[in-house]
Amino acid sequence: MSLDRLRSAGMLEVIPIEDAEDTLFSIDAIFGQGAGQSMEAVALEVVSKSIGHGGTSVNSGDLLGTLVRLRGLIESPFVDTSVTFELARSPSGCTLVVGIPGRPRATRLLRHFATGTVLAAARFAREPGTEHLRVTSESMVDRAVLKVIYREEQEKPPLSWLPPARSLRPSPLPTRLADHVERILAPLTTGMPGPDDATPPPKSERFSQRPSTPGSEAPPLSRRSARPGRNDDES
């Protein structure tokens, strides 16, 4: 689109979207260094004037509700064109998805225009936390995602820690207690007298077990027993 054609066009005249893309990208390359800053500045100025002059109302203290009211203003530059507009809350603020189906270049322009609109809405909505608002955006073919951050995300709770499983086997009894229980139950299980009920040995065993003193050993017996009434001469 030539400069003369642009100058001769009226304020409400509609131009083809291809010509609009070329013209706006050329302007942004000169004044915004190709980063979309000029489109953001234009959107900020247009939306602020619209709100200030009463053309658009805002929800005081609610940025999300204000952006819903500004949807028509975001879509107004595109005539007879389908515009994607998806708005949702997020833990850090909200997320806005905009785009022109099948038009990646126009989606980039709309992305910067929506960024300026968000900044203007935050200025007038005055929701707590928006003083330090940040907007990050990314284009993906014909869809642009804007992340509006003005809340601190809560830290995720740590995973529940489980103590190590304990063995279900019973712990062994102390040695002394186990011996004591075994000594008590032995007579009942075997039918034999316990160690405490043992009978004393016979007297002969008690006499034989008496320790002998040195020099008191009994003389050895002869192989033949002497017959009664015989002496040693009878052999």
Buried (B, 14 or more C-beta within 10 A) or exposed (E): BEEEEEEEEEEEEEEEBEEBBEBBBEEBEEEBEEEBBBBBBBBBEBBBEBBEEEEBEBBEEBBBBBBBBBBEBBBEBBEEBEBBBEBEEEEBBBBBBBBBEEBBBBBBBBBBBBBBBBBBBBBBBBBEBBEEBEBEBEBEEBBBBBBBBBBEEEEEEEEEEEEEEEEEEEEEEEEEEEEEEEEEEBBEEEEEEEEEEEEEEEEEEEEEEEEEEEEEEEEEEEEEEEEEEEEEEEE
